[in-house]
């Protein structure tokens, strides 16, 4: 997932809408679900994802109004958003530590709610003479 700073986006014209959509909360939920299912999750640098060719890695400058990615270096042609998604995927794959590659070894399971060590619920606790009914 792109490592976007949503606080900066929330200060613009659509600030309230950005905060109402809870993009930051969505990122936290996706991170937790990936951890729970044993899948890799990472945040990658968002800069230049739509200005880079996913096939050859060449820089292809274009305005926001240009919706087609057409690389003059290798000839790869696709939708701009698809090319940006492929760049995000490629950057994430580079972070996975496999044979012959270097990168991160863990899948970002830190700072997730509910993963800290907790006491087992199977252990019964002594009530020390307390009952549910109040003593009169």
HUQUI-V431519 format. One record per backbone hydrogen bond with DSSP energy under -0.5 kcal/mol. CO is the residue of the C=O (numbers start at 1). NH is the residue of the N-H. Records with the same first field share a line. If there is no record, write none. Layout:
# HUQUI-V431519
CO = NH ; NH
This chain:
# HUQUI-V431519
1 = 44
2 = 4
4 = 6
5 = 8 ; 9
6 = 10
8 = 11
9 = 12
12 = 15
14 = 18
15 = 19
16 = 20
17 = 21
18 = 22 ; 23
19 = 22
22 = 26
23 = 27
24 = 28
25 = 29
26 = 30
27 = 31
28 = 32
29 = 33
30 = 34
31 = 35
32 = 36
33 = 37
34 = 38 ; 39
35 = 38
44 = 3
46 = 49
48 = 51
51 = 60
53 = 57
58 = 53
63 = 66
65 = 67
67 = 80
68 = 70
69 = 78
71 = 75
76 = 71
78 = 69
79 = 83
80 = 84
81 = 85
82 = 86
83 = 87
84 = 88
85 = 89
86 = 90
87 = 91
88 = 92
89 = 93
90 = 94
91 = 95
92 = 95 ; 96
93 = 96
95 = 104
96 = 98
98 = 101
104 = 97
109 = 112
112 = 115
120 = 123
127 = 130
